[in-house]
Amino acid sequence: MPEITSNKQRLTIRIGRNSMSFSQVAENEKDVIYEPYVIKSGVSMAANLREAFKTADLLLDPPARVRVVLDSDVLMVPVELFDEKDIDKMYSHTFPKKEQDIVCYNVLPDLNAVAVFAMNKDLRLVIDDHFKDVKVITAISPVWRHLHQRSYTGTRHKLYGYFHEKRLDIFSFQQNRFKFCNTFEASRANDSLYFLLYVWKQLRLQPEYDELHIVGEIPEKEWLQAELKKFLQNAYIINPSADFNRHAITEIKGMPYDLLTLYIKGR
């Protein structure tokens, strides 16, 4: 089995809107130790993380290096239009930025784009108090990179949908750029069906020829696939085990697809 591509001796903390987990490459460099954490409702994520340092196994004696994988709202900016001095203004014009947030960004050179996102200041303070080397990335960036490479297989245009945290990211690529990229609230399968078909029509994709691929925490998976098949000839659900050649960590229960992709394919 191939070694995992992620940095060794670096803890990964994945933080979503209502979820948190800790993971790390095992000593054999082929497996991953994955520890989900039960979030206490009504308490800030920073307070939850402080409490986790008292009880989570992977946080009892953590390494000095950490990678924070943040599942939050992302603003995509073309590289040629990006200016670091303007990111606060740009982000606040797109999303309701709170005073206790700091704006971060990841450069995606292979996609000629910059992903801009926000992180809670108190949460960052807790992390900085416990780690010397901190890297913060947006959760969906490894998914974009992996599926961008998949888009080159065959001659058909491909549209992708990634379900996570009751949201749906829909995106498509044209050579080394995004052709479309947007996020929708998608806790219900009916809404998801509408968004996917609306974007398909907007991009003028061909229902008899082009492809739709969806993956992640798909609501009413069987129903949604059956409904998509009524309109699109080539609508598929990505199976992570098959996608990653039956890699052992795809069997880890509850691990999000973006985290699987990060460990197997790298950032």
Secondary structure, 3 states (H helix, E strand, C coil): CCCCCCCCCEEEEEECCCCEEEEEECCCCCCEEEEEECCCCCCCHHHHHHHHHHHCHHHHCCCCEEEEEECCCEEEEEHHHCCHHHHHHHHHHHCCCCCCEEEEEEEEHHHCEEEEEEEEHHHHHHHHHHCCEEEEEECCHHHHHHHHHHCCCCCCCEEEEEEECCEEEEEEEECCEEEEEEEEECCCHHHHHHHHHHHHHHCCCCCCCCEEEEEECCCCHHHHHHHHHHHCCCEEECCHHHHCCCCHHHHCCCCCHHHHHHHHHCC
